[in-house]
Amino acid sequence: MTAFQYDAAIIDAFPDVTGGIILARGMQNGPSPDTLQAAFVAEQQAVLTRIGETPLSEIPAIAAWRRTFSKFGVKPTQYRSACEALLRRLTKKGDIPSINTLVDIGNLVSIRYALPVAVVDTRAIQGAITVHFADGSEPFTELDSEEPVHPEPGEVVFTDENKTVVARRWCWRQSAESAAREDTTDALITFEAQHETGRTDVEQAGEDLLALLREYAGGDYSMAILSREKPAV
């Protein structure tokens, strides 16, 4: 049974994409324990030191996502990839607040590798998630909203088998239904890259995610790396 896949048109348009997928079951979420919060704060300081005065646009992973957004018609300085938004918050505000265990783990690894990491609660997901170009009819519910909106035709989205949008603008924002909550136990976790060394970064990010998840969230996990040659898991 397919859990996550890239549509053939996405692979044709973005042949360098590498996707890391973790299927997680039986986790425990909630407020981050002190040790995880301390690790998250330490990672933020390490990232700030490493970035220094380098513009985010010059980080290869971020630059690749900007090119990707532009290619499907989205202005990348108006809608920033999730990883760039996190790093922008960090470099401008000096910190990223703790939210919960699963989100903090995802954010820690995201800023470490400059990769978008999404923890998708699977309770409301019907069947496989597909990354594809939207036709504009698919419903998407924003966080803190009950009224669905629709993506622009040609926008890259994640949808389930009911065509309900799980994430818009590829890695810009998740839906209200898919966000990791304190009672999340089962999830599909994605972490993706478009840059030249993306596969190495995705593989390393996956190992880091698994280690942190096993330490702080318990549960059972399986991981796969997707690409042009293997577009589905």
Sequence and secondary structure as in RCSB ss.txt:
>XXXX:A:sequence
MTAFQYDAAIIDAFPDVTGGIILARGMQNGPSPDTLQAAFVAEQQAVLTRIGETPLSEIPAIAAWRRTFSKFGVK
PTQYRSACEALLRRLTKKGDIPSINTLVDIGNLVSIRYALPVAVVDTRAIQGAITVHFADGSEPFTELDSEEPVH
PEPGEVVFTDENKTVVARRWCWRQSAESAAREDTTDALITFEAQHETGRTDVEQAGEDLLALLREYAGGDYSMAI
LSREKPAV
>XXXX:A:secstr
   EEE HHHHHH TT EEEEEEEES   SS  HHHHHHHHHHHHHHHHHHTT  GGGSHHHHHHHHHHHHTT  
TTTS  HHHHHHHHHHHHS      HHHHHHHHHHHHHT  EEEEE TT  S EEEEE  S   B  TT  S B 
  TT EEEE TT  EEEETTTTEE TTTS  TT   EEEEEEE STTHHHHHHHHHHHHHHHHHHHT  EEEEEE
E SS  B 
